[in-house]
Amino acid sequence: MLTKGLKKVVFDKKSFIVMVVAAAFLLFGQAAAMAGSASAMAKYVFVFIGDGMGIAQRNAAELYLANARGADRPEKVRLVMNTFPAQGVNTTYDLTSVIPDSASTATAIACGFKTKSGVIGMDPAQKISYPNISEWAKKKGWKIGILSSVSLDHATPAAFYAHVPHRSQMYDISVALANSGYDYFAGGQMLRPGDPKNPGKPNALDIARKNGYGIYIGRSGFERIKRGAGKVIAMNDKVDKDAAMYYTIDQFDKRDHVSLAEYTQKGIELLYNPKGFFMMVEGGKIDWACHANDAAASIHDTIAFDDAINEALKFYVKHPRETLIVVTGDHETGGMTIGFAGTRYSSFVDKIQYQKASYIEFGKRLEEYKKNHTVADAKLEDLLPLIRDTFGLYLLSPEEEARLEKIVIAGKAKDASEEEKKAGKQAEKSLKYSMALTKLELKCLRDAFMQSMLGKKERAKDDYTYLLYGGYEPLSVKLTTILNNKAGIGWTSYSHTGVPVQTSAIGVGSALFNGYYDQTDIHAKVVKIAGLKK
């Protein structure tokens, strides 16, 4: 449930944009354009892909925003993507499994063909290269932008400019980027611009420079990019070990990081021209957060992704007769649900607000502790202040716990008064649903803590341990699990799932995205609406 007492709905800039869009429908006769009539053709096309973003991820972010903005009802606040007039659902199966990976699903969206997991832009036998949307758009004279919050040579962005037998060929992918001739790349860095097996091969960034790309690093570089700059590769200077942008929740000083929304706005500035442009924007770390079952990190990155969509919507308001915006997910990750057995019919998504950093950042602090302690002298109690600061979880004093348990028992007595029953229920709720750790939760944390202290090589490798921690830092993932469960959020997997995902659209021909269809149909619909004939 949303926190009681919150009755004022705060209307921010996003809400204003949504109202303007509604007016635009009336002013410009958008119904005809949405129907995809022959006279209506999109020449400014945005495809937003939330990696791992299923319906639950969108819903969790929306519920979080509703609480954060002071809404008394969850339906009073909407993500921008959820306000779009066309809303569909599509399957994501590839030729390997009903549970696909990002390479095959991105290929389905970009190229319109199913392929095997791991394959990018090619047939399952890895012999035929499939042309993709951005290549067709480039041939039409459009400008092209590819953006991602993860590394620019990762599977999803790669499907829009590369054709390789396997996503692991990241050096080959980076070289394809450098040779693509596309106009704008932005987001994370490249994970493998050099070939580790053949150090004599040229660095992909050097190839890009020779091909006329200007390379702009960090905030200072970003602010130097002006319209007319030519071909641009813009990358954050602060990236994680996988060359991806930091989780939004870990961007403690926003001035040190260029956001996906800022990169999108800059892309619009650079790509806008009379002929047209195509832009693909990936919110890649939604997926990574869900692999680790970190709801807070997923929610904050989904909101950041929605902020980027809002930049496209501002452009659409100015060019409603020529613009198409499509938002989808490549697959769902984690089996996220709004509902957990431990909270029964209750949801407390507002508890997510207490998490101040991702599992990655907490893991870094845990590593510092491990450097100075052994299994023999390590104590979970040493980390309780850090756990409270990071996740809001705390331990009741024995005295307070005993006092609350006494009230619970008194409230359940046969001769208990109404006041005692009410007090008993409140005390039981404090013990079970507050941010205080229960006895069972504390035991789970102690077990996870000892596994973390053992180190990766010494940890148990059995199936039960995998079910508990999924190969992640045990204490970190158990803390996110406990907080998620207290918030009424559940998970079924540390991997992808095969459930369909939601696709939203607004603009020229967007009505085609209503209904239930396959992922490859997204490609076909965009090609039709934009007139990108094969």
C-alpha positions in Angstrom: 0.0 0.0 0.0 1.1 3.6 -0.4 2.1 5.3 2.8 -1.1 6.7 4.5 -1.5 10.4 4.8 0.0 11.3 1.5 -2.8 13.2 -0.3 -1.2 15.9 -2.4 -0.3 15.1 -6.0 2.7 17.0 -7.2 2.6 18.0 -10.9 6.2 18.3 -12.2 7.6 19.1 -15.7 6.8 15.5 -16.9 3.1 15.9 -16.0 3.0 19.2 -17.8 4.5 17.6 -21.0 1.9 14.9 -20.8 -0.9 17.5 -20.7 0.7 19.3 -23.7 0.8 16.0 -25.6 -2.9 15.5 -24.9 -3.6 18.9 -26.4 -1.4 18.1 -29.4 -3.7 15.1 -30.2 -6.6 17.5 -30.6 -4.7 20.3 -32.4 -3.0 18.2 -35.0 -5.6 15.5 -35.7 -3.3 12.8 -34.4 -5.8 10.1 -34.9 -5.1 10.0 -38.7 -1.4 9.9 -38.2 -1.7 7.1 -35.6 -3.7 5.0 -38.0 -0.6 4.9 -40.3 -2.3 6.4 -43.3 -0.3 6.5 -46.6 0.2 10.3 -46.3 1.7 10.0 -42.8 5.3 8.9 -42.7 7.7 9.2 -39.8 11.1 10.7 -40.5 12.2 11.1 -36.8 12.2 7.7 -35.2 13.2 6.8 -31.6 13.5 3.2 -30.4 14.0 3.0 -26.6 15.0 -0.4 -25.2 14.9 -1.1 -21.5 17.2 -4.1 -21.2 15.5 -6.6 -18.9 12.5 -4.2 -18.4 9.3 -6.1 -18.2 5.9 -4.9 -17.0 6.8 -5.4 -13.3 9.9 -3.2 -13.6 7.8 -0.4 -15.1 5.1 -0.9 -12.4 7.6 -0.9 -9.5 9.2 2.3 -10.8 5.8 3.9 -11.1 4.7 2.9 -7.6 7.9 4.2 -6.2 7.4 7.6 -8.0 3.8 7.8 -6.8 4.9 7.5 -3.2 7.9 9.9 -3.7 5.6 12.5 -5.3 3.1 12.4 -2.5 0.2 10.7 -4.4 -2.6 9.3 -2.3 -3.4 6.8 -5.1 -0.8 5.0 -7.3 -2.7 5.5 -10.6 -2.3 9.3 -10.2 1.4 9.1 -11.2 2.6 7.7 -14.5 5.9 7.0 -16.1 6.1 9.0 -19.4 6.3 5.7 -21.3 3.0 4.5 -19.7 1.1 7.6 -20.9 1.6 6.8 -24.5 -1.7 6.1 -26.4 -0.5 2.8 -28.0 0.2 0.0 -25.5 1.0 -3.6 -26.7 2.5 -6.8 -25.4 5.0 -8.9 -27.3 6.7 -12.2 -27.0 10.5 -12.4 -26.9 11.4 -16.0 -27.7 14.5 -16.7 -29.8 15.5 -19.8 -31.7 17.5 -21.2 -28.8 15.0 -20.9 -26.0 11.8 -19.3 -24.8 14.2 -17.5 -22.4 16.3 -15.4 -24.8 19.4 -13.3 -24.4 20.1 -9.6 -25.3 22.0 -10.5 -28.5 19.1 -12.4 -30.1 16.4 -10.1 -28.9 18.1 -7.0 -30.0 18.7 -8.7 -33.4 15.0 -9.4 -33.6 14.1 -5.7 -33.0 16.9 -4.3 -35.2 16.8 -6.8 -38.1 13.3 -8.4 -37.9 14.7 -12.0 -37.7 14.9 -14.5 -34.9 18.3 -16.0 -34.3 20.2 -18.0 -31.7 21.2 -16.7 -28.3 24.5 -14.9 -28.5 24.3 -14.1 -32.2 24.3 -10.4 -33.3 22.8 -9.4 -36.6 23.2 -12.7 -38.3 21.3 -15.9 -39.1 21.6 -18.9 -36.6 24.3 -20.5 -38.8 26.3 -17.3 -38.5 26.7 -17.1 -42.3 24.2 -14.4 -43.4 24.3 -10.8 -42.1 20.9 -9.3 -41.6 20.5 -5.6 -42.5 19.2 -3.6 -39.6 16.9 -0.6 -39.1 19.8 1.9 -38.7 21.5 0.7 -41.9 18.3 1.1 -43.9 17.9 4.6 -42.4 21.4 5.5 -43.2 20.9 4.5 -46.8 17.9 6.8 -46.9 20.1 9.7 -45.9 19.1 9.9 -42.2 21.4 10.6 -39.4 21.9 7.8 -36.8 22.4 7.8 -33.1 23.1 4.8 -30.8 23.1 5.4 -27.0 23.4 3.0 -24.1 24.0 3.2 -20.3 26.3 0.2 -20.6 29.3 -0.2 -22.8 28.8 0.9 -26.4 30.1 -2.5 -27.6 27.6 -4.4 -25.6 25.0 -6.7 -27.2 22.0 -4.4 -27.5 23.7 -1.4 -29.1 25.8 -3.8 -31.2 22.8 -5.2 -33.0 22.2 -1.8 -34.6 25.6 -1.5 -36.2 27.5 -4.9 -36.1 27.2 -8.4 -37.5 29.2 -11.0 -35.6 28.7 -14.7 -34.8 28.9 -14.0 -31.0 28.4 -11.1 -28.6 31.7 -12.0 -26.9 33.6 -10.7 -30.0 33.6 -7.2 -28.5 36.8 -6.1 -30.2 35.2 -6.9 -33.6 32.1 -5.1 -32.5 34.1 -2.0 -31.4 35.8 -2.0 -34.8 32.3 -2.2 -36.5 31.3 0.8 -34.5 34.3 2.8 -35.6 33.7 1.9 -39.2 29.9 2.4 -39.1 29.9 6.0 -40.3 27.0 6.6 -37.9 26.7 10.1 -36.5 26.4 9.8 -32.8 27.4 7.3 -30.1 27.0 8.1 -26.4 26.8 6.5 -23.0 29.3 4.1 -21.4 32.8 3.5 -22.8 34.0 0.5 -25.0 34.9 -2.5 -22.9 37.3 -4.0 -25.5 38.5 -1.3 -28.0 41.7 -3.2 -28.2 42.1 -7.0 -29.0 43.6 -8.7 -25.9 44.6 -11.7 -28.0 46.3 -9.6 -30.7 47.7 -6.5 -29.1 49.2 -5.5 -32.5 45.8 -4.8 -33.9 44.7 -1.1 -34.0 42.6 0.2 -31.2 39.0 0.8 -32.2 39.1 4.4 -30.9 42.1 5.1 -33.1 40.2 3.7 -36.1 37.3 6.0 -35.1 39.5 9.1 -35.0 40.9 8.2 -38.4 37.4 8.0 -39.7 36.6 11.5 -38.5 35.0 10.9 -35.1 35.5 13.4 -32.4 35.8 11.6 -29.0 34.4 13.5 -26.0 35.0 12.1 -22.5 33.2 13.0 -19.3 31.2 16.1 -18.3 33.8 18.5 -19.6 34.0 16.8 -23.0 30.2 16.6 -23.2 29.8 20.3 -22.7 32.2 21.0 -25.6 29.9 19.2 -28.1 28.1 21.7 -30.3 25.7 21.4 -33.2 27.7 20.8 -36.3 30.4 18.9 -34.5 30.4 16.2 -37.1 30.6 12.5 -36.1 30.7 12.2 -32.3 31.5 9.5 -29.7 30.7 10.8 -26.2 31.5 8.6 -23.2 31.3 9.0 -19.4 34.7 9.1 -17.7 33.3 7.5 -14.6 32.4 3.9 -15.5 32.4 0.6 -13.7 34.7 -2.4 -14.4 32.5 -3.3 -17.3 32.9 0.1 -19.0 29.2 0.9 -18.2 27.8 4.1 -16.6 27.3 3.9 -12.8 23.9 2.8 -11.6 21.8 6.0 -11.2 21.5 5.2 -7.4 25.3 5.3 -7.2 25.7 8.6 -9.0 26.1 10.5 -5.7 27.2 13.7 -7.3 25.2 14.1 -10.5 27.7 16.7 -11.8 30.3 14.0 -12.2 28.0 11.9 -14.5 26.3 12.7 -17.8 22.8 11.1 -17.7 21.1 9.1 -20.4 18.6 12.0 -20.7 21.3 14.5 -21.3 22.9 12.3 -24.0 19.4 11.9 -25.6 18.8 15.7 -25.6 22.3 16.2 -27.1 21.6 13.6 -29.7 18.4 15.3 -30.8 20.4 18.6 -31.1 23.1 16.9 -33.2 20.9 14.7 -35.4 18.0 17.0 -36.2 17.9 17.7 -40.0 15.3 18.0 -42.7 15.9 14.5 -44.1 15.4 12.6 -40.8 17.1 10.6 -38.1 17.0 7.3 -36.2 18.0 7.0 -32.6 18.2 3.9 -30.4 18.5 4.4 -26.7 19.2 1.5 -24.3 18.7 1.6 -20.6 21.1 -1.3 -20.1 21.6 -1.4 -16.4 18.0 -2.1 -15.6 18.9 -5.6 -16.7 22.1 -5.8 -14.6 20.2 -4.7 -11.4 17.5 -7.3 -12.0 20.1 -10.0 -12.5 21.3 -9.2 -8.9 17.7 -8.9 -7.7 18.4 -5.2 -6.6 15.0 -3.6 -6.9 16.2 -0.1 -5.9 18.9 0.0 -8.5 16.4 -1.2 -11.1 13.8 1.3 -10.1 16.2 4.3 -10.2 17.6 3.2 -13.6 14.1 2.8 -15.0 13.2 6.3 -13.9 16.4 7.6 -15.5 15.5 5.7 -18.7 12.0 7.4 -18.5 13.7 10.8 -18.2 15.5 10.0 -21.5 12.1 9.1 -23.1 10.8 12.5 -21.9 13.4 14.3 -23.9 12.1 12.5 -27.0 8.6 13.4 -26.0 9.5 17.1 -25.9 10.8 16.7 -29.5 7.6 14.9 -30.5 5.4 17.8 -29.2 7.2 20.1 -31.6 7.1 17.6 -34.5 3.9 15.4 -34.0 3.3 14.8 -37.7 6.8 13.5 -38.4 7.9 11.6 -35.2 7.5 8.1 -33.9 8.6 7.0 -30.4 8.6 3.3 -29.5 9.5 2.0 -26.1 10.0 -1.7 -25.4 12.1 -4.2 -23.4 14.3 -6.8 -25.1 13.2 -9.4 -22.4 12.4 -9.5 -18.7 15.1 -10.2 -16.1 14.8 -11.6 -12.6 11.1 -12.7 -12.6 10.3 -9.5 -10.7 6.8 -9.4 -9.1 4.8 -6.9 -7.1 3.8 -9.2 -4.3 5.7 -11.4 -1.9 4.4 -14.3 0.3 5.8 -12.7 3.5 3.7 -9.6 3.1 0.6 -11.4 1.8 -1.7 -8.9 0.2 0.3 -5.8 1.3 2.8 -3.8 -0.6 5.3 -1.3 0.9 7.2 -0.1 -2.1 7.9 3.1 -0.2 10.5 1.1 1.8 12.8 1.1 -1.3 13.5 4.8 -0.5 15.8 3.6 2.4 18.3 2.0 0.0 21.0 4.6 -0.7 23.4 2.6 -2.9 23.4 -0.5 -5.1 24.7 -3.9 -4.3 27.9 -3.0 -6.2 28.7 0.0 -3.9 27.9 -1.9 -0.8 30.1 -4.7 -2.1 33.0 -2.3 -2.4 32.6 -1.3 1.3 32.4 -4.9 2.3 35.7 -5.6 0.5 37.4 -2.9 2.5 36.2 -4.7 5.7 37.4 -8.0 4.4 40.9 -6.6 3.9 41.2 -6.1 7.6 39.4 -9.1 9.0 39.5 -12.9 8.8 36.8 -15.4 9.2 37.9 -15.9 12.8 37.5 -12.3 13.9 34.8 -11.0 11.6 31.4 -10.1 13.1 28.3 -9.0 11.4 27.7 -6.5 14.2 30.7 -4.5 12.9 28.7 -3.9 9.7 25.3 -3.1 11.2 25.9 0.7 11.0 26.9 0.5 7.3 23.9 -1.8 6.7 21.5 0.7 8.3 23.0 3.6 6.4 22.9 1.8 3.0 19.6 -0.2 3.3 17.8 1.3 6.3 17.7 -2.1 8.0 18.5 -2.2 11.7 18.5 -4.5 14.7 16.1 -4.0 17.6 17.7 -3.9 21.0 16.9 -7.1 23.0 14.9 -4.9 25.4 12.8 -3.3 22.7 12.2 -6.7 21.0 11.1 -8.2 24.3 8.8 -5.3 25.0 7.1 -5.6 21.6 6.7 -9.4 21.9 5.1 -9.0 25.3 2.5 -6.6 23.8 1.8 -9.1 21.0 1.2 -11.9 23.5 -1.1 -9.7 25.6 -3.1 -8.7 22.5 -3.7 -12.4 21.6 -4.9 -13.4 25.1 -8.6 -14.6 25.3 -9.5 -11.8 27.7 -7.6 -9.1 25.9 -9.4 -5.7 25.6 -9.9 -4.0 22.3 -7.1 -1.6 23.1 -4.7 -4.5 23.9 -5.7 -6.3 20.7 -5.1 -3.1 18.7 -1.7 -2.5 20.4 -0.8 -6.2 19.8 -1.4 -5.9 16.1 0.6 -2.7 15.9 3.5 -4.3 17.8 3.3 -7.4 15.6 3.4 -5.2 12.5 6.5 -3.4 13.9 8.3 -6.7 14.5 7.3 -8.2 11.1 6.9 -5.3 8.6 9.1 -2.5 9.9 12.7 -2.0 8.8 13.9 -3.9 11.9 15.4 -7.3 11.1 13.5 -10.3 12.3 15.2 -13.3 13.9 14.9 -15.2 10.6 16.3 -12.3 8.6 19.2 -11.9 11.0 20.0 -15.6 10.7 20.0 -15.3 6.9 22.3 -12.4 7.1 24.7 -14.2 9.4 24.9 -17.2 7.1 25.4 -14.9 4.1 28.1 -12.9 5.9 30.1 -16.0 6.7 29.9 -17.1 3.0 31.1 -13.6 2.0 34.0 -13.8 4.4 35.1 -17.2 3.0 36.0 -15.7 -0.4 34.8 -16.8 -3.8 37.0 -20.0 -4.1 36.0 -21.3 -0.7 32.3 -20.7 -0.9 29.8 -23.5 -1.3 29.0 -24.3 -4.9 25.9 -26.4 -4.5 22.5 -25.6 -6.0 21.1 -24.4 -2.6 23.8 -21.8 -2.3 23.1 -20.6 -5.9 19.3 -20.3 -5.1 20.3 -18.1 -2.1 22.8 -15.9 -3.7 22.9 -16.5 -7.5 26.7 -16.2 -7.7 26.7 -12.7 -6.3 28.3 -11.4 -3.1 26.2 -13.3 -0.6 25.8 -10.6 2.0 25.0 -7.9 -0.6 22.4 -9.9 -2.4 20.8 -11.1 0.8 20.4 -7.5 2.0 18.7 -6.4 -1.2 16.5 -9.6 -1.0 15.4 -8.8 2.5 14.7 -5.1 1.7 12.8 -6.1 -1.5 10.7 -8.6 0.5 9.9 -6.1 3.2 8.7 -3.8 0.3 6.6 -6.6 -1.1 8.7 -7.3 -4.1 9.6 -10.9 -5.1 12.0 -12.5 -7.6 12.1 -15.9 -9.3 15.5 -15.9 -11.0 19.0 -14.4 -11.3 18.7 -14.7 -15.1 16.3 -13.7 -17.8 12.7 -15.0 -18.1 10.4 -15.9 -21.0 7.5 -13.7 -20.1 6.2 -11.2 -22.7 7.1 -7.5 -22.3 5.2 -4.3 -22.8 5.7 -2.1 -25.8 4.5 1.5 -25.9 4.3 4.0 -28.8 3.3 7.6 -29.6 3.3 9.5 -32.9 3.0 8.6 -36.6 1.5 5.1 -37.1 1.8 4.3 -33.4 -1.6 2.6 -33.4 0.1 -0.4 -35.1 1.8 -1.1 -31.7 -1.4 -1.9 -30.0 -2.2 -5.6 -29.4 -0.3 -8.8 -28.9 2.5 -9.7 -31.3 6.1 -11.0 -31.7 9.2 -9.0 -31.1 10.2 -9.3 -34.8 7.0 -7.3 -35.6 8.5 -4.3 -33.8 11.0 -4.1 -36.6 8.4 -4.6 -39.3 6.2 -1.9 -37.9 9.0 0.7 -37.6 10.2 -0.1 -41.2 6.6 0.3 -42.5 5.9 3.6 -40.6 9.3 5.1 -41.5 9.2 3.9 -45.1 12.5 2.0 -44.7 11.9 -0.4 -47.6 14.1 -3.5 -47.8 
